[in-house]
Amino acid sequence: MSKLKVDLFEITVNSYKKEIHEEINGIKGSFDKTIKNIKKIQEKGIEVVVPIVITKYNVKDIEKILEFIYELGVKRIMVNRYNIGGNGCNNTNDVLADLDDLRKAYKKCQKFAEKYKIEKIYSLVCTPHCVLNPKDYPNILFSNCGYNDLNRRYTLSRDGNIRYCNHSPEVIGNIYDKKMSEILKSDKLIKWAQIEPEFCKNCTQKEKCQYGCRAASQQMGLGLEKEDPVVNIYGIKKYL
């Protein structure tokens, strides 16, 4: 891949403890291989960004995980709250970190960035601002899906199917059947921009937040009319 001029790799490390990392990703022996290959990529002069997926298994260890990753020479770090989807739809309470613990973990990430003078730690799982308010974490760069169809993280499968993003289960078109310019005009994309969750209608932050992860609602079979399921799971009642 380096010969193809790939200049950035994203490799997840979910714990500094081998057993926790492998419990989260379900692959025995993966921890040692992960660390070994991060170093091999760096030796080739290629940058590595390391995401941490925060779950109840690692939420209280976030400081030590950040230190561990930083000591590997990794300077671009991503922290993502666990986003509901796939098999996780059936055992959400077994994986999702408590809201108070999640917010404390992000505060620790903020302090870590200040300590090492890291301008930005990335958090690229779209998160409702009533769950994590970006104002509380100035050194963490949050993202959202956005209304701009040209700024969306479309996902392409090997068989040509296009989805809104890697979280969404819904196929919006196939590049073997239609041009991308046609797919971007599909009714499904129009609905994505037009439908607003009832819970979010009076929120003062909805233009910035843009409803968190709408794909998670799709994963749970709730549709675009419902807010990100973590809002309900965390018992968030008030608008910002």
CORURLIN-V171346 format. One line per field, one symbol per residue. psi: psi as a letter, one per 30 degrees, with the letter a starting at -180 (. if undefined). Layout:
# CORURLIN-V171346
psi->???
This chain:
# CORURLIN-V171346
psi->eefggkgkkjkkjflfkeeeefeefgjkffeeeeeefeeeeefggkkkkjkkjjlffgefgeeeeeeeeeffgkfjkkkklkkklbffffheffekkkeeeeeeeeeeeeeeeeeghjekkkjgjkkkffejjfffifgkjlllelfjffglikkklfggkklelffkfkkflkffelleeeefgleeeeeefekkkeefegkfgeeeehgbjfeeeeeggflffklkffeeefhkekl.
